[in-house]
């Protein structure tokens, strides 16, 4: 497992299950996290409130690796979003 995988998994695990509001590039997003398979896979979908941007990804933990699977967008967009968004209280 690479250090990038470790960082992404830590970020994903820190996101509360269900719906949260996050801020990314000074814009608010509604984010939903769903955990599956005893925390071995995650689905994250974030949509900009009052806008048309979105982030969608699946993250899988297998016995040999961790896999980031962005949905119809570049992996770098997803990674940058995860690393730079801030969860609101």
N, CA, C and O atoms as a MOPAC input file, in Angstrom:
PM7 MOZYME 1SCF
protein

 N      0.85100 1    -1.18200 1     0.00000 1
 C      0.00000 1     0.00000 1     0.00000 1
 C      0.89300 1     1.23900 1     0.00000 1
 O      1.81200 1     1.36000 1     0.80900 1
 N      0.60700 1     2.14500 1    -0.91200 1
 C      1.41300 1     3.36400 1    -1.01400 1
 C      0.99500 1     4.37600 1     0.05300 1
 O     -0.05900 1     4.24500 1     0.67500 1
 N      1.83500 1     5.37800 1     0.25100 1
 C      1.49400 1     6.43100 1     1.20800 1
 C      0.26700 1     7.21200 1     0.73500 1
 O     -0.52400 1     7.68200 1     1.55300 1
 N      0.10900 1     7.35100 1    -0.58100 1
 C     -1.08500 1     8.01400 1    -1.12800 1
 C     -2.34600 1     7.23000 1    -0.77000 1
 O     -3.35500 1     7.82100 1    -0.38600 1
 N     -2.29400 1     5.89400 1    -0.89400 1
 C     -3.43200 1     5.05700 1    -0.51700 1
 C     -3.76700 1     5.23400 1     0.96000 1
 O     -4.93800 1     5.33700 1     1.32800 1
 N     -2.75200 1     5.26900 1     1.79400 1
 C     -2.94900 1     5.43300 1     3.23200 1
 C     -3.62200 1     6.76200 1     3.53800 1
 O     -4.55000 1     6.82000 1     4.34500 1
 N     -3.16100 1     7.82500 1     2.89900 1
 C     -3.74000 1     9.15600 1     3.11500 1
 C     -5.19300 1     9.17300 1     2.66600 1
 O     -6.05400 1     9.67100 1     3.39200 1
 N     -5.48500 1     8.63600 1     1.48200 1
 C     -6.86500 1     8.63800 1     0.98300 1
 C     -7.77900 1     7.83300 1     1.89100 1
 O     -8.89100 1     8.27000 1     2.19000 1
 N     -7.33100 1     6.66700 1     2.33300 1
 C     -8.15900 1     5.85700 1     3.22600 1
 C     -8.41100 1     6.58000 1     4.54900 1
 O     -9.52300 1     6.51900 1     5.07500 1
 N     -7.41500 1     7.25400 1     5.09000 1
 C     -7.60800 1     8.02000 1     6.33000 1
 C     -8.64200 1     9.11700 1     6.13100 1
 O     -9.49100 1     9.33100 1     6.99600 1
 N     -8.58200 1     9.81500 1     5.00200 1
 C     -9.55000 1    10.87500 1     4.71500 1
 C    -10.94900 1    10.29400 1     4.58700 1
 O    -11.90200 1    10.81600 1     5.16500 1
 N    -11.06800 1     9.20800 1     3.82600 1
 C    -12.38600 1     8.59200 1     3.60700 1
 C    -12.96900 1     8.09500 1     4.92500 1
 O    -14.15800 1     8.28400 1     5.18300 1
 N    -12.15500 1     7.46800 1     5.75500 1
 C    -12.64600 1     6.96700 1     7.04500 1
 C    -13.05700 1     8.09400 1     7.98900 1
 O    -13.91900 1     7.89400 1     8.84400 1
 N    -12.45800 1     9.26800 1     7.85000 1
 C    -12.78900 1    10.40800 1     8.70200 1
 C    -14.10800 1    11.08000 1     8.30400 1
 O    -14.67800 1    11.83200 1     9.09500 1
 N    -14.59100 1    10.82100 1     7.10500 1
 C    -15.86000 1    11.41000 1     6.66400 1
 C    -16.98600 1    10.67200 1     7.37500 1
 O    -17.01100 1     9.44100 1     7.36100 1
 N    -17.91700 1    11.38900 1     7.99600 1
 C    -19.02700 1    10.72100 1     8.67600 1
 C    -19.90500 1     9.94600 1     7.69100 1
 O    -20.08700 1    10.35800 1     6.54600 1
 N    -20.43500 1     8.83600 1     8.15100 1
 C    -21.37900 1     8.05500 1     7.35700 1
 C    -22.63900 1     8.88500 1     7.11800 1
 O    -23.07400 1     9.62000 1     8.00500 1
 N    -23.22000 1     8.77300 1     5.93800 1
 C    -24.43300 1     9.50600 1     5.60600 1
 C    -24.11700 1    10.84900 1     4.98100 1
 O    -23.12400 1    10.99900 1     4.27000 1
 N    -24.97200 1    11.82500 1     5.25400 1
 C    -24.88300 1    13.14300 1     4.61300 1
 C    -24.08900 1    14.12800 1     5.46200 1
 O    -24.25400 1    14.19800 1     6.67900 1
 N    -23.22500 1    14.88500 1     4.79400 1
 C    -22.46000 1    15.96100 1     5.43500 1
 C    -22.40300 1    17.14700 1     4.48700 1
 O    -22.57400 1    16.99800 1     3.27700 1
 N    -22.16200 1    18.31600 1     5.04200 1
 C    -21.87200 1    19.48400 1     4.22200 1
 C    -20.37600 1    19.73500 1     4.31200 1
 O    -19.79700 1    19.73300 1     5.39800 1
 N    -19.75500 1    19.95200 1     3.15300 1
 C    -18.32200 1    20.22600 1     3.10500 1
 C    -18.08700 1    21.51000 1     2.31600 1
 O    -18.93700 1    21.94500 1     1.53900 1
 N    -16.91800 1    22.10600 1     2.53100 1
 C    -16.51400 1    23.29300 1     1.77100 1
 C    -15.27300 1    22.93000 1     0.97500 1
 O    -14.32200 1    22.35000 1     1.49900 1
 N    -15.30400 1    23.28400 1    -0.29500 1
 C    -14.19300 1    23.03000 1    -1.20800 1
 C    -14.06400 1    24.23300 1    -2.13100 1
 O    -15.02100 1    24.59800 1    -2.81400 1
 N    -12.90100 1    24.84200 1    -2.15500 1
 C    -12.65800 1    26.05500 1    -2.94600 1
 C    -13.71700 1    27.12100 1    -2.65000 1
 O    -14.24800 1    27.74600 1    -3.56800 1
 N    -14.01800 1    27.32400 1    -1.37100 1
 C    -14.97500 1    28.31900 1    -0.88400 1
 C    -16.40700 1    28.08800 1    -1.37300 1
 O    -17.21500 1    29.01700 1    -1.35500 1
 N    -16.73300 1    26.88100 1    -1.80500 1
 C    -18.08700 1    26.52200 1    -2.24800 1
 C    -18.58200 1    25.37700 1    -1.37600 1
 O    -17.80800 1    24.50900 1    -0.97300 1
 N    -19.88200 1    25.38400 1    -1.08800 1
 C    -20.47400 1    24.34100 1    -0.26300 1
 C    -20.93200 1    23.16900 1    -1.13400 1
 O    -21.49300 1    23.35300 1    -2.21400 1
 N    -20.67500 1    21.96700 1    -0.63300 1
 C    -21.09000 1    20.73200 1    -1.30100 1
 C    -21.87300 1    19.87800 1    -0.31700 1
 O    -21.55100 1    19.84500 1     0.87000 1
 N    -22.89100 1    19.19400 1    -0.79900 1
 C    -23.56100 1    18.16000 1    -0.03300 1
 C    -22.88200 1    16.83900 1    -0.36300 1
 O    -22.82700 1    16.44800 1    -1.52900 1
 N    -22.36800 1    16.15200 1     0.63900 1
 C    -21.60800 1    14.92200 1     0.42800 1
 C    -22.30400 1    13.76700 1     1.12700 1
 O    -22.73400 1    13.89000 1     2.27400 1
 N    -22.41100 1    12.64500 1     0.42800 1
 C    -22.97200 1    11.43500 1     1.01600 1
 C    -21.93500 1    10.33100 1     0.95300 1
 O    -21.36800 1    10.04900 1    -0.10300 1
 N    -21.69400 1     9.70800 1     2.10600 1
 C    -20.77200 1     8.56300 1     2.18300 1
 C    -21.57000 1     7.34200 1     2.61800 1
 O    -22.32600 1     7.38000 1     3.58900 1
 N    -21.37800 1     6.25100 1     1.86500 1
 C    -21.99300 1     4.97500 1     2.20500 1
 C    -20.88300 1     3.93700 1     2.29700 1
 O    -20.02900 1     3.84600 1     1.41500 1
 N    -20.90400 1     3.16000 1     3.36900 1
 C    -19.90300 1     2.12900 1     3.60600 1
 C    -20.53300 1     0.76200 1     3.37000 1
 O    -21.66000 1     0.50100 1     3.78900 1
 N    -19.77800 1    -0.11500 1     2.68300 1
 C    -20.25200 1    -1.45800 1     2.36500 1
 C    -19.22200 1    -2.50100 1     2.79300 1
 O    -18.07600 1    -2.16700 1     3.09100 1
 N    -19.63800 1    -3.76200 1     2.82200 1
 C    -18.73900 1    -4.91200 1     3.00100 1
 C    -17.82700 1    -4.78800 1     4.22200 1
 O    -16.61100 1    -4.95300 1     4.12400 1
 N    -18.43000 1    -4.49800 1     5.36400 1
 C    -17.64300 1    -4.38400 1     6.60600 1
 C    -16.48900 1    -3.40600 1     6.46500 1
 O    -15.36300 1    -3.70000 1     6.86400 1
 N    -16.77400 1    -2.23900 1     5.89300 1
 C    -15.79800 1    -1.15900 1     5.69800 1
 C    -14.65700 1    -1.56800 1     4.76400 1
 O    -13.51400 1    -1.14700 1     4.93800 1
 N    -14.98700 1    -2.39100 1     3.77800 1
 C    -14.00400 1    -2.77000 1     2.76000 1
 C    -14.27100 1    -2.04100 1     1.43900 1
 O    -13.46600 1    -2.11800 1     0.51200 1
 N    -15.40600 1    -1.33200 1     1.35600 1
 C    -15.68100 1    -0.50900 1     0.17300 1
 C    -16.53900 1     0.68500 1     0.57800 1
 O    -17.33700 1     0.62500 1     1.51300 1
 N    -16.33900 1     1.78100 1    -0.17200 1
 C    -17.00300 1     3.04900 1     0.13900 1
 C    -17.50200 1     3.69200 1    -1.14500 1
 O    -16.86600 1     3.59200 1    -2.19400 1
 N    -18.63000 1     4.34100 1    -1.04700 1
 C    -19.16300 1     5.15100 1    -2.14100 1
 C    -19.27700 1     6.56800 1    -1.61500 1
 O    -19.85700 1     6.79700 1    -0.55400 1
 N    -18.72200 1     7.52500 1    -2.36000 1
 C    -18.80800 1     8.93500 1    -1.98100 1
 C    -19.33300 1     9.71600 1    -3.17000 1
 O    -18.84200 1     9.58600 1    -4.29100 1
 N    -20.34800 1    10.53300 1    -2.89900 1
 C    -20.90300 1    11.41000 1    -3.91800 1
 C    -21.06800 1    12.79400 1    -3.29800 1
 O    -21.72100 1    12.94400 1    -2.26600 1
 N    -20.48300 1    13.78700 1    -3.92200 1
 C    -20.61300 1    15.17400 1    -3.44800 1
 C    -21.10600 1    16.03200 1    -4.60100 1
 O    -20.62200 1    15.91800 1    -5.72700 1
 N    -22.06900 1    16.88600 1    -4.30900 1
 C    -22.62400 1    17.77900 1    -5.32500 1
 C    -22.59300 1    19.21000 1    -4.79600 1
 O    -23.00200 1    19.48600 1    -3.66900 1
 N    -22.10400 1    20.09600 1    -5.63000 1
 C    -22.03600 1    21.50600 1    -5.23000 1
 C    -23.44500 1    22.05300 1    -5.03300 1
 O    -24.31100 1    21.91500 1    -5.89800 1
 N    -23.65200 1    22.67300 1    -3.88500 1
 C    -24.92500 1    23.32200 1    -3.61000 1
 C    -24.94500 1    24.63600 1    -4.37900 1
 O    -23.97400 1    25.39100 1    -4.32400 1
 N    -25.99400 1    24.91600 1    -5.07000 1
 C    -26.11300 1    26.11700 1    -5.90000 1
 C    -25.06300 1    26.13000 1    -7.00200 1
 O    -24.43700 1    27.15700 1    -7.26500 1
 N    -24.87700 1    25.00000 1    -7.63300 1
 C    -23.92200 1    24.89700 1    -8.73800 1
 C    -24.09500 1    23.57300 1    -9.44700 1
 O    -25.01500 1    22.81000 1    -9.15300 1
 N    -23.19500 1    23.30700 1   -10.38900 1
 C    -23.36200 1    22.07500 1   -11.14900 1
 C    -22.15000 1    21.14600 1   -11.09700 1
 O    -22.07800 1    20.21000 1   -11.89400 1
 N    -21.20600 1    21.36400 1   -10.20000 1
 C    -20.05500 1    20.48900 1   -10.08300 1
 C    -20.40100 1    19.31300 1    -9.18000 1
 O    -21.23700 1    19.43600 1    -8.28500 1
 N    -19.75400 1    18.16700 1    -9.41700 1
 C    -19.93600 1    17.01800 1    -8.53400 1
 C    -18.67600 1    16.18100 1    -8.51200 1
 O    -17.82600 1    16.27300 1    -9.39700 1
 N    -18.57600 1    15.36100 1    -7.47800 1
 C    -17.49200 1    14.40000 1    -7.29900 1
 C    -18.15000 1    13.05900 1    -6.99000 1
 O    -19.05000 1    12.97700 1    -6.15300 1
 N    -17.69700 1    12.01500 1    -7.66800 1
 C    -18.26800 1    10.69400 1    -7.44000 1
 C    -17.15900 1     9.65000 1    -7.50200 1
 O    -16.35400 1     9.64100 1    -8.43300 1
 N    -17.12300 1     8.77300 1    -6.50500 1
 C    -16.07700 1     7.75200 1    -6.48000 1
 C    -16.49200 1     6.54400 1    -5.67400 1
 O    -17.37700 1     6.60200 1    -4.82100 1
 N    -15.82700 1     5.45600 1    -5.97300 1
 C    -15.86800 1     4.24800 1    -5.16600 1
 C    -14.44100 1     3.96000 1    -4.73900 1
 O    -13.49400 1     4.23600 1    -5.47500 1
 N    -14.29500 1     3.40200 1    -3.54000 1
 C    -12.97200 1     3.04500 1    -3.03500 1
 C    -13.07300 1     1.64100 1    -2.46700 1
 O    -13.91700 1     1.35800 1    -1.61700 1
 N    -12.20000 1     0.76500 1    -2.94800 1
 C    -12.24500 1    -0.64700 1    -2.57300 1
 C    -10.95100 1    -1.05900 1    -1.88400 1
 O     -9.86200 1    -0.65100 1    -2.28600 1
 N    -11.08600 1    -1.86900 1    -0.84500 1
 C     -9.93100 1    -2.45100 1    -0.16400 1
 C     -9.98600 1    -3.94900 1    -0.43500 1
 O    -10.93200 1    -4.62600 1    -0.03400 1
 N     -8.96800 1    -4.46100 1    -1.11700 1
 C     -8.88800 1    -5.88900 1    -1.39500 1
 C     -7.80000 1    -6.49200 1    -0.51900 1
 O     -7.14800 1    -5.78600 1     0.25100 1
 N     -7.60900 1    -7.78700 1    -0.64100 1
 C     -6.58000 1    -8.44400 1     0.16600 1
 C     -5.17500 1    -8.03200 1    -0.25900 1
 O     -4.22500 1    -8.19100 1     0.50800 1
 N     -5.03500 1    -7.50000 1    -1.48000 1
 C     -3.70300 1    -7.14000 1    -1.97000 1
 C     -3.51500 1    -5.66400 1    -2.28200 1
 O     -2.38400 1    -5.22300 1    -2.48200 1
 N     -4.59500 1    -4.89000 1    -2.32900 1
 C     -4.43400 1    -3.48100 1    -2.70300 1
 C     -5.65100 1    -2.66100 1    -2.30800 1
 O     -6.64100 1    -3.16900 1    -1.78400 1
 N     -5.53100 1    -1.36700 1    -2.58500 1
 C     -6.64700 1    -0.44000 1    -2.42900 1
 C     -6.86700 1     0.21000 1    -3.78700 1
 O     -5.91300 1     0.60700 1    -4.45500 1
 N     -8.11700 1     0.31500 1    -4.18700 1
 C     -8.43700 1     0.81100 1    -5.51900 1
 C     -9.36700 1     2.00900 1    -5.45600 1
 O    -10.46700 1     1.91700 1    -4.91000 1
 N     -8.93700 1     3.12400 1    -6.00700 1
 C     -9.77200 1     4.30300 1    -6.16700 1
 C    -10.39700 1     4.21300 1    -7.54900 1
 O     -9.68900 1     4.08900 1    -8.54800 1
 N    -11.72200 1     4.27400 1    -7.60900 1
 C    -12.42800 1     4.21000 1    -8.88500 1
 C    -13.32100 1     5.44600 1    -9.02300 1
 O    -14.47300 1     5.43400 1    -8.58600 1
 N    -12.79100 1     6.50800 1    -9.62800 1
 C    -13.61600 1     7.69200 1    -9.87400 1
 C    -14.71400 1     7.35300 1   -10.87500 1
 O    -14.53000 1     6.48600 1   -11.72900 1
 N    -15.83500 1     8.02100 1   -10.77500 1
 C    -16.95300 1     7.80200 1   -11.69200 1
 C    -16.97500 1     8.92000 1   -12.73000 1
 O    -17.40500 1    10.03700 1   -12.44600 1
 N    -16.51400 1     8.61100 1   -13.91300 1
 C    -16.57100 1     9.51500 1   -15.06500 1
 C    -15.85700 1    10.84800 1   -14.85200 1
 O    -16.33600 1    11.89700 1   -15.28300 1
 N    -14.71000 1    10.79400 1   -14.18300 1
 C    -13.88600 1    11.98800 1   -13.99800 1
 C    -12.46300 1    11.54500 1   -13.71200 1
 O    -12.23900 1    10.40300 1   -13.30900 1
 N    -11.50600 1    12.42600 1   -13.91300 1
 C    -10.11300 1    12.05400 1   -13.64300 1
 C     -9.86000 1    11.77600 1   -12.15800 1
 O    -10.44800 1    12.41600 1   -11.28700 1
 N     -8.99100 1    10.82900 1   -11.89000 1
 C     -8.63700 1    10.50400 1   -10.51200 1
 C     -8.06500 1    11.71500 1    -9.79200 1
 O     -8.33000 1    11.90200 1    -8.60500 1
 N     -7.28500 1    12.54200 1   -10.48400 1
 C     -6.67300 1    13.71100 1    -9.84100 1
 C     -7.72800 1    14.68100 1    -9.30400 1
 O     -7.52300 1    15.29700 1    -8.25800 1
 N     -8.84700 1    14.82300 1   -10.00400 1
 C     -9.92200 1    15.69700 1    -9.51600 1
 C    -10.47200 1    15.16600 1    -8.19100 1
 O    -10.69500 1    15.93100 1    -7.25200 1
 N    -10.68600 1    13.86400 1    -8.12500 1
 C    -11.21300 1    13.23700 1    -6.90800 1
 C    -10.21600 1    13.35800 1    -5.76000 1
 O    -10.58700 1    13.72400 1    -4.64500 1
 N     -8.96300 1    13.05400 1    -6.03300 1
 C     -7.92400 1    13.11500 1    -4.99800 1
 C     -7.77600 1    14.53800 1    -4.46400 1
 O     -7.69400 1    14.74300 1    -3.25300 1
 N     -7.74200 1    15.51200 1    -5.35500 1
 C     -7.59800 1    16.90400 1    -4.93900 1
 C     -8.79200 1    17.32900 1    -4.07700 1
 O     -8.61900 1    18.01300 1    -3.06800 1
 N     -9.99900 1    16.92200 1    -4.47600 1
 C    -11.19200 1    17.24100 1    -3.69900 1
 C    -11.08000 1    16.63700 1    -2.29400 1
 O    -11.26900 1    17.33900 1    -1.30000 1
 N    -10.77600 1    15.35000 1    -2.21100 1
 C    -10.69200 1    14.69500 1    -0.89900 1
 C     -9.65200 1    15.34900 1     0.00200 1
 O     -9.88300 1    15.52400 1     1.19800 1
 N     -8.52300 1    15.70500 1    -0.56200 1
 C     -7.44600 1    16.29000 1     0.24300 1
 C     -7.71900 1    17.73100 1     0.65500 1
 O     -7.12300 1    18.21100 1     1.61900 1
 N     -8.59500 1    18.42800 1    -0.04200 1
 C     -8.77900 1    19.86700 1     0.20500 1
 C    -10.15700 1    20.26600 1     0.71300 1
 O    -10.37000 1    21.42700 1     1.06200 1
 N    -11.09100 1    19.33200 1     0.76200 1
 C    -12.41800 1    19.68700 1     1.28800 1
 C    -12.37500 1    19.71100 1     2.80100 1
 O    -11.56200 1    19.02600 1     3.42100 1
 N    -13.25200 1    20.50000 1     3.39000 1
 C    -13.35200 1    20.63200 1     4.85100 1
 C    -14.77700 1    20.30400 1     5.27100 1
 O    -15.73700 1    20.90000 1     4.78400 1
 N    -14.89400 1    19.35500 1     6.17400 1
 C    -16.21400 1    18.96200 1     6.69300 1
 C    -16.70800 1    20.05700 1     7.62700 1
 O    -15.96600 1    20.53700 1     8.48500 1
 N    -17.96800 1    20.44900 1     7.45400 1
 C    -18.58200 1    21.47100 1     8.31100 1
 C    -19.24400 1    20.81700 1     9.50200 1
 O    -19.75800 1    19.70500 1     9.38900 1
 N    -19.24200 1    21.47900 1    10.62900 1
 C    -19.89500 1    20.94800 1    11.83400 1
 C    -21.39700 1    21.10600 1    11.75000 1
 O    -22.11100 1    20.71600 1    12.67300 1

